[in-house]
Amino acid sequence: MSNNQKDDNGTQIELDPPVFWPSLISLIVISSILLIEPEASLKNLKALLQFCTHSLGSIFLLFGFLGSLWLIWLVMSRYGDQLLGPKGVPPAYSTISWFGMLFCRYWE
C-alpha cells in the first residue's frame, strides 16, 4: 500500500507494519500447512473442534455469559456514549440496519 492513499473522508491510510506483517506471515504459514495436507488438517481440526466444544463446553458458555455481562456494563457506563469516528459525521448505517447486518448472516 502506498503512503499517498486516502479513505472516503480524506484521512491518510497508513500501514502498521508491526501488526500487518506478522499477521500476513501467520496467515500464509497456517494456510500453507492446511493446504499441503488437507486430510490430516481436517482430522486435526475436527479433533480441535471436538475438544473445544465437548471438553470446554461449559467454559465457552461461561466466557460467553461473562462477555455479554461486560458488554452490557460497557454500554450502560460512561463509555456507552463514546462515538466511534470523527465528530459531526453521521453514522454510515442506522441502528435498524446494524441489527439487520448482525443477524441476517445466521439466517441462511
Rosetta blueprint (number, residue, H / E / L):
1 M L
2 S L
3 N L
4 N L
5 Q L
6 K E
7 D L
8 D L
9 N L
10 G L
11 T L
12 Q E
13 I L
14 E L
15 L L
16 D L
17 P H
18 P H
19 V H
20 F H
21 W H
22 P H
23 S H
24 L H
25 I H
26 S H
27 L H
28 I H
29 V H
30 I H
31 S H
32 S H
33 I H
34 L H
35 L H
36 I H
37 E L
38 P H
39 E H
40 A H
41 S H
42 L H
43 K H
44 N H
45 L H
46 K H
47 A H
48 L H
49 L H
50 Q H
51 F H
52 C H
53 T H
54 H H
55 S H
56 L L
57 G H
58 S H
59 I H
60 F H
61 L H
62 L H
63 F H
64 G H
65 F H
66 L H
67 G H
68 S H
69 L H
70 W H
71 L H
72 I H
73 W H
74 L H
75 V H
76 M H
77 S L
78 R H
79 Y H
80 G H
81 D H
82 Q L
83 L L
84 L L
85 G L
86 P L
87 K L
88 G L
89 V L
90 P L
91 P L
92 A L
93 Y L
94 S L
95 T H
96 I H
97 S H
98 W H
99 F H
100 G H
101 M H
102 L H
103 F H
104 C H
105 R H
106 Y H
107 W H
108 E L
